[in-house]
Amino acid sequence: MDTGDRLLTPGEVAALFRVDPKTVTRWAAAGRIGSIRTPGGHRRFRESEVRALLEGEGVLDDLDDGADNRPRNSGPPQGGTHGPTNAGLH
């Protein structure tokens, strides 16, 4: 590791990619982005690698892989409903 390379938290990486920090953690668990673990078990990401991915020099396979990147308030997935409806309450 380059000793001058800054380490980023999942939240910092998420802000750069405009996704939820849990999405970044899932990418790391799936091997889509490299990470290291702190002695306390937290993930950290090399800034140089993250910047390279942002600039298209690396590969995040299936970056738009569905629900991981769907805005939280965009409603239920297509093809189903969740919870009670207001049908018949006119």
MODELLER restraints for C-alpha pairs under 7 A, 6 or more apart:
rsr = mdl.restraints
at = mdl.atoms
rsr.add(forms.Gaussian(group=physical.xy_distance, feature=features.Distance(at['CA:5:A'], at['CA:46:A']), mean=6.32, stdev=0.5))
rsr.add(forms.Gaussian(group=physical.xy_distance, feature=features.Distance(at['CA:5:A'], at['CA:47:A']), mean=6.33, stdev=0.5))
rsr.add(forms.Gaussian(group=physical.xy_distance, feature=features.Distance(at['CA:5:A'], at['CA:48:A']), mean=6.59, stdev=0.5))
rsr.add(forms.Gaussian(group=physical.xy_distance, feature=features.Distance(at['CA:6:A'], at['CA:46:A']), mean=6.12, stdev=0.5))
rsr.add(forms.Gaussian(group=physical.xy_distance, feature=features.Distance(at['CA:6:A'], at['CA:47:A']), mean=5.51, stdev=0.5))
rsr.add(forms.Gaussian(group=physical.xy_distance, feature=features.Distance(at['CA:7:A'], at['CA:44:A']), mean=5.73, stdev=0.5))
rsr.add(forms.Gaussian(group=physical.xy_distance, feature=features.Distance(at['CA:7:A'], at['CA:45:A']), mean=5.30, stdev=0.5))
rsr.add(forms.Gaussian(group=physical.xy_distance, feature=features.Distance(at['CA:7:A'], at['CA:46:A']), mean=4.83, stdev=0.5))
rsr.add(forms.Gaussian(group=physical.xy_distance, feature=features.Distance(at['CA:7:A'], at['CA:47:A']), mean=5.77, stdev=0.5))
rsr.add(forms.Gaussian(group=physical.xy_distance, feature=features.Distance(at['CA:8:A'], at['CA:44:A']), mean=5.42, stdev=0.5))
rsr.add(forms.Gaussian(group=physical.xy_distance, feature=features.Distance(at['CA:8:A'], at['CA:45:A']), mean=4.97, stdev=0.5))
rsr.add(forms.Gaussian(group=physical.xy_distance, feature=features.Distance(at['CA:8:A'], at['CA:46:A']), mean=6.29, stdev=0.5))
rsr.add(forms.Gaussian(group=physical.xy_distance, feature=features.Distance(at['CA:8:A'], at['CA:47:A']), mean=6.12, stdev=0.5))
rsr.add(forms.Gaussian(group=physical.xy_distance, feature=features.Distance(at['CA:9:A'], at['CA:43:A']), mean=6.82, stdev=0.5))
rsr.add(forms.Gaussian(group=physical.xy_distance, feature=features.Distance(at['CA:9:A'], at['CA:44:A']), mean=5.10, stdev=0.5))
rsr.add(forms.Gaussian(group=physical.xy_distance, feature=features.Distance(at['CA:9:A'], at['CA:45:A']), mean=6.45, stdev=0.5))
rsr.add(forms.Gaussian(group=physical.xy_distance, feature=features.Distance(at['CA:10:A'], at['CA:21:A']), mean=5.22, stdev=0.5))
rsr.add(forms.Gaussian(group=physical.xy_distance, feature=features.Distance(at['CA:10:A'], at['CA:24:A']), mean=6.01, stdev=0.5))
rsr.add(forms.Gaussian(group=physical.xy_distance, feature=features.Distance(at['CA:10:A'], at['CA:25:A']), mean=6.63, stdev=0.5))
rsr.add(forms.Gaussian(group=physical.xy_distance, feature=features.Distance(at['CA:10:A'], at['CA:43:A']), mean=6.94, stdev=0.5))
rsr.add(forms.Gaussian(group=physical.xy_distance, feature=features.Distance(at['CA:10:A'], at['CA:44:A']), mean=6.69, stdev=0.5))
rsr.add(forms.Gaussian(group=physical.xy_distance, feature=features.Distance(at['CA:11:A'], at['CA:21:A']), mean=4.97, stdev=0.5))
rsr.add(forms.Gaussian(group=physical.xy_distance, feature=features.Distance(at['CA:14:A'], at['CA:20:A']), mean=5.63, stdev=0.5))
rsr.add(forms.Gaussian(group=physical.xy_distance, feature=features.Distance(at['CA:14:A'], at['CA:21:A']), mean=4.99, stdev=0.5))
rsr.add(forms.Gaussian(group=physical.xy_distance, feature=features.Distance(at['CA:14:A'], at['CA:24:A']), mean=6.11, stdev=0.5))
rsr.add(forms.Gaussian(group=physical.xy_distance, feature=features.Distance(at['CA:19:A'], at['CA:69:A']), mean=6.05, stdev=0.5))
rsr.add(forms.Gaussian(group=physical.xy_distance, feature=features.Distance(at['CA:23:A'], at['CA:68:A']), mean=5.93, stdev=0.5))
rsr.add(forms.Gaussian(group=physical.xy_distance, feature=features.Distance(at['CA:27:A'], at['CA:33:A']), mean=5.89, stdev=0.5))
rsr.add(forms.Gaussian(group=physical.xy_distance, feature=features.Distance(at['CA:28:A'], at['CA:34:A']), mean=6.00, stdev=0.5))
rsr.add(forms.Gaussian(group=physical.xy_distance, feature=features.Distance(at['CA:28:A'], at['CA:35:A']), mean=6.25, stdev=0.5))
rsr.add(forms.Gaussian(group=physical.xy_distance, feature=features.Distance(at['CA:32:A'], at['CA:60:A']), mean=5.32, stdev=0.5))
rsr.add(forms.Gaussian(group=physical.xy_distance, feature=features.Distance(at['CA:32:A'], at['CA:61:A']), mean=6.61, stdev=0.5))
rsr.add(forms.Gaussian(group=physical.xy_distance, feature=features.Distance(at['CA:33:A'], at['CA:60:A']), mean=6.89, stdev=0.5))
rsr.add(forms.Gaussian(group=physical.xy_distance, feature=features.Distance(at['CA:34:A'], at['CA:45:A']), mean=6.67, stdev=0.5))
rsr.add(forms.Gaussian(group=physical.xy_distance, feature=features.Distance(at['CA:35:A'], at['CA:43:A']), mean=6.09, stdev=0.5))
rsr.add(forms.Gaussian(group=physical.xy_distance, feature=features.Distance(at['CA:35:A'], at['CA:44:A']), mean=5.55, stdev=0.5))
rsr.add(forms.Gaussian(group=physical.xy_distance, feature=features.Distance(at['CA:35:A'], at['CA:45:A']), mean=4.81, stdev=0.5))
rsr.add(forms.Gaussian(group=physical.xy_distance, feature=features.Distance(at['CA:36:A'], at['CA:43:A']), mean=5.65, stdev=0.5))
rsr.add(forms.Gaussian(group=physical.xy_distance, feature=features.Distance(at['CA:36:A'], at['CA:44:A']), mean=5.35, stdev=0.5))
rsr.add(forms.Gaussian(group=physical.xy_distance, feature=features.Distance(at['CA:36:A'], at['CA:45:A']), mean=6.45, stdev=0.5))
rsr.add(forms.Gaussian(group=physical.xy_distance, feature=features.Distance(at['CA:37:A'], at['CA:43:A']), mean=4.70, stdev=0.5))
rsr.add(forms.Gaussian(group=physical.xy_distance, feature=features.Distance(at['CA:37:A'], at['CA:44:A']), mean=6.16, stdev=0.5))
rsr.add(forms.Gaussian(group=physical.xy_distance, feature=features.Distance(at['CA:52:A'], at['CA:58:A']), mean=5.95, stdev=0.5))
rsr.add(forms.Gaussian(group=physical.xy_distance, feature=features.Distance(at['CA:53:A'], at['CA:59:A']), mean=6.46, stdev=0.5))
rsr.add(forms.Gaussian(group=physical.xy_distance, feature=features.Distance(at['CA:76:A'], at['CA:82:A']), mean=6.74, stdev=0.5))
